[in-house]
Amino acid sequence: MVSSGPAESLNETHRTQPAMLAAGIAVWRSWQSVSDIQPAYLAGHSLGEYTALVAADALDFSDAIKLVEQRGQFMQQAVPAGQGAMAAILGLDDDVVKSICAEATVSGVAEAVNFNSPGQVVIAGDTDAINSAIELAKEQGAKRALLLPVSVPSHCALMKPAAEQLAQALADISIQAPIIPVIHNVSVTSVDNEVDIKRLLAEQLYNPVRWVETVQFLAAQGVNTLIECGPGKVLAGLTKRIDRSIVGLPIFDQTSLDKVIERVGDTK
């Protein structure tokens, strides 16, 4: 399905999530097989937080695959297809986007949910409210305001029923203390006990992804290189826009892996 589609099936979140997790861990393991470098921190954007926990030996890979498939199912059940939407708003300050969402709530839920970089915010909620917010954003001078090809409105209040189900599923999963600190989306902190990790994973479903703050936190800790493990290079690009003191290096195929090895050295 990954190689041949159709795209509509791949965009169904209970299929997308396991595929993204598997891709991220495959890249991580490829990197670890050739490098002795131990990261100071791990972090993941949204679903990527599960990838980070697997990489940190806190969550077993097989458990994680089952868990994120359930996560996707719970999310889809919470908001049937077509009733929720997400949109990217480019070129407006965070506070302006928040005020637009507040105005759009007359049509339903509309919230700023992914703070990806300065001037790039993703919103989520009821379809009518998000469409209204898109028009308001254009009126406010947004460079772009467009719907995203996703099947559920992640990280907004509509996901609270899914979070309750996810918390129950997490109760059956064992999570260990990470061997590398994992910075969580909800709190922009690391925790090392099972109860708090599970709580933050559940809360993440209906809370914003604070990615700008995450990169700023890493920079404040002295991090100067961010290696992105996954099927693309979006986070490396966001890093450059957030803090130019950090170099973002994506690994998504053999060529990019070779380039990162050449850049950072310390190969096995």
C-alpha positions, -999 to 999 in steps of 0.1 A, spaced: 0 0 0 29 24 8 43 20 -27 11 18 -47 -15 36 -27 -42 47 -33 -35 80 -15 -69 81 1 -62 49 19 -27 60 30 -41 92 43 -64 73 67 -46 80 100 -47 44 114 -26 34 83 -4 65 82 7 63 118 22 28 118 39 35 84 55 67 97 67 51 129 82 22 110 100 45 86 114 66 114 127 37 133 142 21 102 162 53 96 172 56 132 185 20 132 204 26 100 220 57 116 229 38 148 244 10 128 271 32 114 275 59 141 288 59 176 272 93 183 248 92 212 222 121 210 219 143 240 181 145 235 154 130 214 122 147 203 94 139 179 68 161 162 33 147 171 34 110 161 72 113 161 71 113 199 64 76 198 94 71 174 115 90 199 104 68 228 112 37 208 146 51 200 151 58 237 144 22 246 114 34 266 88 17 244 90 -16 226 87 -13 188 61 -40 184 40 -24 212 44 10 196 32 -2 162 0 -17 178 -4 14 199 -2 40 171 -26 19 150 -51 20 179 -43 57 183 -53 63 147 -85 43 150 -95 61 182 -89 95 164 -109 85 134 -138 72 156 -138 105 175 -144 125 144 -159 107 113 -142 115 80 -153 148 65 -164 163 98 -130 176 109 -101 193 91 -67 208 95 -51 238 77 -17 254 75 -16 292 80 16 308 67 28 344 73 8 354 104 19 358 140 8 331 165 -15 356 183 -32 366 151 -39 329 142 -53 324 177 -76 353 174 -88 341 140 -96 307 155 -115 324 183 -136 343 158 -142 311 137 -155 292 167 -190 304 159 -190 276 133 -175 250 157 -141 241 172 -111 259 157 -78 258 175 -41 266 168 -26 232 172 9 230 157 34 258 163 59 246 137 80 277 131 77 315 132 49 323 107 38 287 103 9 275 124 -15 246 118 -51 248 129 -76 221 135 -112 216 144 -147 212 128 -146 214 90 -169 245 88 -149 264 114 -116 256 98 -129 267 64 -141 299 80 -107 304 97 -90 300 63 -110 328 48 -103 350 79 -66 343 76 -66 354 40 -84 386 49 -57 392 76 -30 389 50 -18 353 53 7 343 26 -10 310 24 -40 293 41 -48 259 28 -64 226 39 -41 197 47 -47 162 33 -55 145 66 -85 125 78 -87 138 114 -82 171 132 -53 162 155 -44 180 187 -76 198 192 -105 194 217 -123 171 193 -97 145 202 -106 143 239 -127 111 235 -98 95 216 -74 105 244 -96 87 269 -95 55 248 -58 59 243 -52 62 280 -70 29 284 -48 13 257 -17 27 273 -26 10 306 -18 -24 289 16 -12 276 48 -12 295 70 19 293 105 21 307 126 51 317 142 65 285 179 60 282 181 93 264 158 122 275 127 126 253 113 161 251 75 159 250 52 180 228 28 190 256 53 201 283 85 207 264 102 187 292 115 152 297 101 128 322 114 94 332 85 76 349 58 55 333 28 73 347 39 108 334 49 95 300 16 78 295 -3 109 307 16 132 283 10 108 254 -27 109 260 -28 146 266 -9 152 234 -39 142 213 -59 173 223 -30 198 231 -8 217 207 26 205 194 50 232 208 77 226 182 91 261 182 96 259 220 111 225 216 138 236 193 144 267 214 148 245 245 173 223 227 193 253 216 193 266 252 208 233 263 237 238 239 225 215 211 240 226 178 230 197 155 195 182 149 195 149 130 160 141 116 152 104 111 122 98 89 107 98 54 113 135 48 131 166 58 104 189 71 118 193 106 153 202 93 137 230 74 117 242 104 148 241 125 166 266 102 136 290 105 134 287 143 171 289 153 200 292 129 224 282 156 212 246 152 220 228 119 192 204 108 205 173 90 178 150 76 183 113 70 157 98 47 177 76 23 212 62 17 224 93 0 213 116 29 227 91 54 261 93 37 260 131 37 253 132 75 281 107 82 305 129 62 293 159 81 294 147 117 319 118 115 324 93 144 314 63 123 319 28 136 
